[in-house]
Amino acid sequence: MLNTVLILLGVGLMAGILGAILGIGGGMIITPILTLAMGLDIKYAIGASIIAVIATSSGATIAYLKDEMLNLRVAMFLEIATSVGAIIGALLTGIAPTNVLFMLFGALLVFSSYNMIRKLRGKSDAKTNAEDDQLSEKLKLSGTYYDKAEAKQVDYHVKNVPGGFTMMFGAGFASGLLGIGSGAFKVIAMDTIMKMPLKPSSATSNLMMGVTAAASATVYFFNGSIRPDIAAPLAIGILAGATIGSRIMQRLKPRVIRMIFIPIILFMGVQMVLKGFGVNFG
């Protein structure tokens, strides 16, 4: 029993650190370990994963808020699209062709990883020369943060708000219909489409994931999918990991974060495409 608790604490710590740095929640780390390595029923693994996302969001968001790294206006605006998409996706469960959607969203992740590889050649992650579009200006979505790795203040503008909003709707739709985490899509929407720097994109994604997961956690709680003996040690490890990860992220250069992020979303994309063709894992 003690060994299991220590393992869960360790898994939570690792998932919290990576989740806070990349803005992806940590569910993709926790679920495979709980099911494949520990032999846990997928139902309880998913329930624990939901708690993990909330814990990662809570631990990281506190630090990011304190350091003014996340963009609250962007988060609240885009969360509208994500929530509506998740509701519609959940309502269409069993109706829409999920195999086709897995392939489409997987292909999108693969393409996004290719775009991020191209960005590695750029000299700067900050979009200081870009200008707000009209909608961004009206909603006052532009922001500023202090980059500790570069030791300078970075002012950035937000572009293509409709495109980012549409991407967020798709992320919520995929999450509700396919039961997948949408953190990677959130980061891509802000970083690639809306031209926000990667650091505030990741920080803002952490906040948004917690809001989305909190809504679905109630359902998992009442259907008995959340086991306290599994979720509690995981959450403790994740809270500690997320706090550490949020500090590490601010000391990393955007290029390094991108180099960590690319293989993860590439793996997720390939996995989703294969799942669309009927190849399942675990």
C-alpha positions in Angstrom: 0.0 0.0 0.0 2.8 2.4 1.0 4.7 1.6 -2.3 1.6 2.3 -4.3 1.1 5.7 -2.6 4.8 6.6 -3.2 4.5 5.6 -6.9 1.3 7.7 -7.3 3.1 10.7 -5.6 6.0 10.3 -8.0 3.8 10.0 -11.0 1.9 13.0 -9.9 5.1 15.0 -9.4 6.3 14.3 -12.9 3.0 14.9 -14.5 2.6 18.2 -12.6 6.0 19.5 -13.7 5.5 18.7 -17.4 1.9 19.8 -17.3 2.8 23.2 -15.8 5.6 23.8 -18.3 3.7 22.8 -21.4 0.1 23.7 -20.5 -1.2 20.2 -21.4 -2.6 19.0 -18.0 -0.6 15.8 -17.5 -3.5 13.4 -18.3 -1.6 11.9 -21.2 1.2 10.9 -18.7 -1.1 9.6 -15.9 -3.6 7.6 -17.8 -1.1 5.3 -19.6 0.9 4.7 -16.4 -2.2 3.9 -14.3 -3.7 1.5 -16.9 -0.6 -0.1 -18.5 1.9 -0.1 -15.7 -0.4 -0.4 -12.6 -3.2 -2.4 -14.2 -6.0 0.1 -13.1 -9.4 0.0 -14.8 -9.6 2.7 -17.5 -12.7 4.2 -15.8 -10.8 5.0 -12.7 -7.7 6.2 -14.6 -9.8 8.7 -16.5 -11.4 9.9 -13.2 -7.9 10.3 -11.7 -6.8 12.1 -14.9 -9.6 14.7 -14.5 -8.5 15.4 -10.9 -4.9 15.6 -12.2 -5.8 18.3 -14.7 -7.6 20.4 -12.0 -4.6 20.0 -9.6 -2.1 21.0 -12.3 -4.2 24.0 -13.2 -4.6 25.0 -9.5 -0.9 24.7 -8.7 0.4 26.4 -11.8 -2.2 29.1 -12.1 -1.4 30.5 -8.6 2.2 31.0 -9.6 1.4 32.3 -13.0 -1.1 34.8 -11.7 1.4 36.0 -9.1 4.0 36.6 -11.8 1.5 38.0 -14.3 2.4 35.4 -16.9 -1.1 34.3 -17.9 -3.6 36.4 -19.9 -7.0 36.4 -18.0 -8.9 38.2 -20.7 -7.8 35.7 -23.4 -8.6 32.8 -21.1 -12.1 33.9 -20.3 -12.9 34.8 -23.9 -11.7 31.6 -25.4 -13.2 29.5 -22.6 -16.7 30.4 -24.0 -15.8 28.6 -27.3 -14.2 25.6 -25.5 -17.3 25.1 -23.2 -19.8 25.4 -26.0 -17.8 23.0 -28.1 -17.5 20.5 -25.3 -21.3 20.5 -24.7 -22.1 20.0 -28.4 -19.4 17.3 -28.6 -20.9 15.5 -25.6 -24.4 15.7 -27.1 -23.1 14.2 -30.4 -21.4 11.2 -28.7 -22.4 8.1 -30.6 -23.7 10.0 -33.6 -20.7 11.6 -35.2 -18.0 9.4 -36.9 -15.4 9.3 -34.2 -12.8 7.5 -36.3 -12.8 10.2 -38.9 -12.5 12.9 -36.2 -9.6 11.1 -34.6 -7.8 11.2 -37.9 -8.6 14.8 -38.6 -7.6 16.1 -35.1 -4.5 13.8 -35.2 -3.5 15.2 -38.6 -3.9 18.7 -37.2 -1.5 17.9 -34.3 1.0 16.5 -36.7 0.8 19.6 -38.9 1.1 21.9 -35.9 4.2 20.1 -34.8 5.6 20.7 -38.3 4.8 24.5 -37.9 6.5 24.5 -34.5 9.6 22.9 -36.0 9.7 25.8 -38.5 9.4 28.3 -35.6 12.5 26.9 -34.0 14.5 28.7 -36.8 13.1 32.0 -35.6 15.3 34.3 -33.5 12.6 35.5 -31.1 9.4 34.1 -29.7 7.9 37.5 -28.9 5.6 39.1 -31.4 6.6 42.6 -30.4 6.2 44.0 -33.9 2.7 42.6 -34.6 -0.3 44.8 -34.2 -3.7 43.9 -32.7 -6.5 43.2 -35.0 -9.8 45.1 -34.5 -11.5 42.5 -32.3 -8.4 42.0 -30.2 -8.2 45.8 -29.7 -11.8 46.1 -28.7 -11.5 43.2 -26.2 -8.1 44.5 -24.9 -6.5 41.1 -25.3 -2.9 42.2 -25.7 -0.6 41.7 -22.7 2.8 41.9 -21.2 5.0 39.7 -19.0 8.5 39.6 -17.6 10.7 36.9 -19.2 13.1 35.7 -16.5 15.1 33.7 -19.0 15.7 36.7 -21.2 15.7 39.2 -18.3 13.4 41.6 -20.1 9.8 42.8 -20.3 7.9 41.4 -23.3 4.9 43.3 -24.7 2.8 41.2 -27.1 -0.2 41.7 -29.3 -2.9 39.1 -30.2 -3.8 38.4 -33.8 -6.6 36.4 -35.6 -9.0 36.2 -32.7 -11.8 34.6 -34.8 -9.4 31.9 -35.9 -8.3 31.2 -32.3 -11.9 31.1 -31.2 -12.8 28.6 -33.9 -9.8 26.4 -32.9 -10.9 26.5 -29.3 -14.4 25.5 -30.3 -12.8 22.5 -32.1 -10.7 21.7 -29.1 -13.7 21.6 -26.8 -15.7 19.6 -29.4 -12.9 17.0 -29.6 -12.7 16.9 -25.8 -16.4 16.4 -25.3 -16.9 13.9 -28.2 -13.7 11.9 -28.1 -12.9 12.1 -24.4 -9.4 13.5 -25.1 -7.5 16.2 -23.3 -7.5 19.5 -25.3 -4.5 21.3 -23.7 -2.3 20.8 -26.7 -5.0 22.3 -29.0 -5.3 25.3 -26.6 -1.6 26.0 -26.7 -1.5 25.7 -30.5 -4.5 28.0 -30.9 -2.8 30.8 -28.9 0.8 30.3 -30.0 0.3 29.4 -33.7 -3.0 31.0 -34.7 -3.2 34.0 -32.4 0.5 34.7 -32.4 0.9 34.9 -28.6 4.4 34.1 -27.2 4.7 30.4 -26.0 5.1 31.2 -22.3 1.8 33.1 -21.8 0.1 30.6 -24.1 1.2 27.7 -21.9 0.3 29.6 -18.7 -3.2 30.6 -20.0 -3.8 27.0 -21.2 -3.2 25.8 -17.6 -6.0 28.1 -16.3 -8.4 27.1 -19.0 -7.9 23.4 -18.6 -8.8 23.6 -14.9 -12.1 25.4 -15.7 -13.1 22.8 -18.3 -12.1 19.9 -16.2 -13.9 21.2 -13.1 -17.2 21.1 -15.1 -16.8 17.4 -16.1 -15.4 16.3 -12.7 -18.9 16.5 -11.1 -20.1 13.9 -13.6 -17.2 11.6 -12.9 -17.7 12.0 -9.2 -21.3 11.0 -9.2 -20.8 8.0 -11.5 -18.2 6.6 -9.1 -15.1 7.0 -11.4 -13.1 9.0 -8.9 -11.4 6.8 -6.2 -10.0 8.9 -3.3 -7.2 6.4 -2.6 -5.8 7.0 -6.1 -6.8 10.6 -6.7 -5.6 12.0 -3.4 -1.9 11.0 -3.6 -1.8 11.9 -7.3 -3.2 15.4 -6.5 -0.7 16.0 -3.8 2.2 15.1 -6.1 0.7 17.1 -8.9 0.3 20.2 -6.8 3.9 20.1 -5.8 5.0 19.3 -9.3 2.9 22.1 -10.9 4.4 24.6 -8.4 7.9 23.5 -9.4 7.1 23.3 -13.1 5.7 26.8 -13.2 9.0 28.1 -11.7 11.1 26.0 -14.2 9.1 27.2 -17.1 9.8 30.9 -16.4 13.5 30.1 -16.4 13.5 28.2 -19.7 14.0 29.8 -23.1 10.9 29.5 -25.4 13.1 27.5 -27.8 13.7 24.8 -25.1 10.0 24.7 -24.2 9.1 24.2 -27.9 11.7 21.4 -28.2 10.0 19.6 -25.4 6.5 20.3 -26.7 7.0 19.2 -30.3 7.7 15.5 -29.8 4.8 15.3 -27.4 2.2 16.7 -29.7 3.7 14.7 -32.6 3.3 11.5 -30.6 -0.3 12.5 -29.7 -1.1 13.3 -33.3 0.3 10.0 -34.6 -1.5 8.1 -31.8 -4.8 9.8 -32.7 -4.4 9.0 -36.4 -3.7 5.4 -35.7 -6.7 5.2 -33.4 -8.8 6.6 -36.2 -7.6 3.5 -38.3 -8.6 1.2 -35.4 -5.2 0.8 -33.8 -5.7 1.1 -30.0 -3.1 1.4 -27.3 -3.5 -0.3 -23.9 
